[in-house]
């Protein structure tokens, strides 16, 4: 079983706990996700849908990343990839 990393909220700060979240698969980078100013994360498996959504909502996007299409974990959330 693979071990992933997890972001933990610590009041007004965050920490990264490596190896704390078991995964039953090898993560891929087949999805795209965007984080918004509202704290929402939207994810797309279809790049054309991602482009369309981004073009319509780019003013509220604060970040984007590739993500796993199986579990949804974004590359920016995984300390091993930072």
C-alpha positions as CSV (number, residue, x, y, z in Angstrom):
1,X,0.0,0.0,0.0
2,X,1.4,3.4,-1.0
3,X,1.7,6.2,1.6
4,X,0.6,9.8,0.7
5,X,1.0,13.1,2.4
6,X,-1.7,15.1,4.1
7,X,-2.1,18.8,4.9
8,X,-3.2,19.4,8.5
9,X,-4.9,22.6,9.7
10,X,-3.2,24.1,12.8
11,X,-5.4,27.1,13.6
12,X,-4.3,29.9,11.2
13,X,-1.4,27.8,9.9
14,X,-1.0,24.5,8.0
15,X,1.5,21.6,8.3
16,X,2.3,18.7,6.0
17,X,2.3,15.2,7.5
18,X,4.2,12.9,5.2
19,X,3.3,9.2,4.9
20,X,0.2,9.7,7.1
21,X,-2.5,8.8,4.6
22,X,-2.6,5.3,3.0
23,X,-3.5,5.0,-0.6
24,X,-4.4,1.8,-2.5
25,X,-3.3,3.1,-5.9
26,X,-0.4,4.8,-7.6
27,X,-1.5,8.4,-8.1
28,X,-1.6,9.8,-11.7
29,X,-1.7,13.3,-13.1
30,X,-4.7,12.8,-15.3
31,X,-7.0,15.5,-13.8
32,X,-6.7,19.2,-13.4
33,X,-7.9,21.2,-10.3
34,X,-8.3,24.9,-9.5
35,X,-8.5,26.5,-6.1
36,X,-10.7,29.6,-5.7
37,X,-10.7,32.6,-3.5
38,X,-13.8,31.1,-1.8
39,X,-11.8,28.1,-0.6
40,X,-13.5,25.8,-3.2
41,X,-11.5,23.2,-5.2
42,X,-13.0,22.2,-8.6
43,X,-11.6,19.3,-10.5
44,X,-11.8,18.1,-14.1
45,X,-10.8,14.9,-15.8
46,X,-11.5,16.5,-19.2
47,X,-8.9,19.2,-20.2
48,X,-11.4,20.9,-22.5
49,X,-13.9,21.3,-19.7
50,X,-11.1,22.6,-17.4
51,X,-10.1,25.2,-20.0
52,X,-13.7,26.3,-20.5
53,X,-14.3,26.6,-16.7
54,X,-11.1,28.5,-16.2
55,X,-11.8,30.9,-19.0
56,X,-15.2,31.7,-17.4
57,X,-13.9,31.9,-13.8
58,X,-10.2,33.0,-14.0
59,X,-10.8,36.1,-11.8
60,X,-11.6,33.9,-8.8
61,X,-8.8,31.3,-9.3
62,X,-5.9,31.5,-6.9
63,X,-4.1,28.4,-8.0
64,X,-4.2,25.3,-10.1
65,X,-2.5,21.9,-10.3
66,X,-2.5,18.5,-11.9
67,X,-4.4,16.0,-9.7
68,X,-5.0,12.3,-9.5
69,X,-8.1,11.2,-11.3
70,X,-8.6,8.4,-8.9
71,X,-8.4,10.0,-5.4
72,X,-8.4,13.7,-6.4
73,X,-5.1,14.5,-4.5
74,X,-3.5,17.5,-6.2
75,X,0.2,17.6,-6.8
76,X,0.5,20.9,-4.8
77,X,-0.9,19.0,-1.7
78,X,1.7,16.2,-1.9
79,X,4.9,17.2,-0.1
80,X,6.8,14.5,-1.9
81,X,6.3,16.5,-5.2
82,X,7.0,20.0,-3.8
